Amino acid sequence: MTTAAATRARARSAPELNRLRPEDRAVHDWYRFVLSFPSHLVRDYLDAFGVDSSQRVLDPFCGTGTTLVECKKLGIPSVGIERNPMAGFASRAKVDWSVDPEALVAHAREVARGALESLWTEGIDDLGVAPLFQTGGRRTAPLRTLPPDRLGLLLKNSISPLPLHKTLVLLDTLEQHRDDAVYAHERLALATALVSEIGNLHFGPEVGVGKVQEDAPVIGPWLDRVRRMAGDLAALRAQAATETTVHLADSREAEELLAPSSIDAVITSPPYPNEKDYTRTTRLESVLLGFIRSKQELRGLKQGLVRSNTRSVYKADTDDVLVAEHEGIQRIARRIEERRIELGKTSGFERQYARVTKLYFGGMVRHLSGLRSRLRPGARLAYVVGDQASYLRVMIRTGQLLGELAQSLGYELTAIDLFRTRIATASRQQLREEVVRLRWPG
């Protein structure tokens, strides 16, 4: 059985295929986007494409670095492009294995001590921390918080006041003791602890707020994450020299970032056309770590993304003109609009459903078009995409349409592999998640 056939067989029999395997957790677990695809899928296609250390792999929607990390583990040079600053920061830190693990832990312990001392002077005991010294007392100072404009960017109750205060103390202490050799890894450890232990977030079909906890330990979970990083770094130092580059940029402008004929393979998962606001998924850590400081910065971030949801659509957008002649996409857009009128849906977002569908595929045309001159002859590509029915239950066969668009641009469509199936939340329809396999001629 071929690698791709084995992947299809697993998709039919294993709903858990998308989960990260225990043996793959090293580095991937440092920070993982909730919608990430699994590292073993990357290995499947590296193997299917025959990629080795003499070649270079691109992930133009690299998110939190799944493809890049897996390539680095295998000694394969890679390049990533990501517009979300939090995700791009995570990718850069996750592929930097030059950090001395002992120095990382030693510095983090110094920072932890300083943060605990600051909290102690305020009468705050960070519960759950194995104390570096005896703590206790009564709080005497008001709690720190964010400026109102930055606080307003967060999902309401996504972090409670006391854990927020302790997090801000830790961030201040990190700045006071800043060591650039370990700074990025320490901040990434905090981002992960914020999402998993400190905040009140809940992840389902969309990010939301779960049970609100009045208090949560901060220093202990952060230090634990740092120690786990150090353990992975100690085991992976031999692969640290493998070249990996991450560009914080718009994937539709890949042509401006890459050298001509420099890419041998592409393995990626772009956003799907649905109502998931990908900036919400990383909002808590993005705001607290200072990657998004205002509504203007948030707007600028959304403008640099392929349009995949109505909350990132703007009047000046023009990518939809690139699919004006594609009858299949135009037919879906018309059906969405007809359905909206039938159901009497009149909200501003609902009125954008048809347009965002065209903008999404137009953005993918821009991306694929600009990428062509950067591919070596015979380059192989794998795009993980999923069917969608988010817009009034009108089915969008994303993989099929993306394959057709790629063919119109000169790519060869070699296969569409079934990765897995899932059930749509609203309609209970079974949706396909697929890998669109392409080849650049030559």
Secondary structure, DSSP 8 states (H G I E B T S, - for coil): --HHHHHHHHHHH-GGGGS--GGG-TTGGGS--TT---HHHHHHHHHHTT--TTS-EEETT-TTTHHHHHHHHTT--EEEEE-SHHHHHHHHHHT---S-HHHHHHHHHHHHHHHHHHHHHTT---TT---SS-------S------HHHHTTS-TTSS-HHHHHHHHHHHHHHHHT--TTTHHHHHHHHHHHIIIIIS-EEESSSEEE-S--S----HHHHHHHHHHHHHHHHHHGGGTTS-EEEEES-GGGGGGTS-TT-EEEEEE----SSS--HHHHTHHHHHHTTS--SHHHHHHHHHTS---SGGG--TT--GGGGGTT-HHHHHHHHHHHHHHHHHT--STTGGGHHHHHHHHHHHHHHHHHHHGGGEEEEEEEEEEEE-B-TTTT--B-HHHHHHHHHHHTT-EEEEEEEEEEEE-TTT--EEEEEEEEEE---
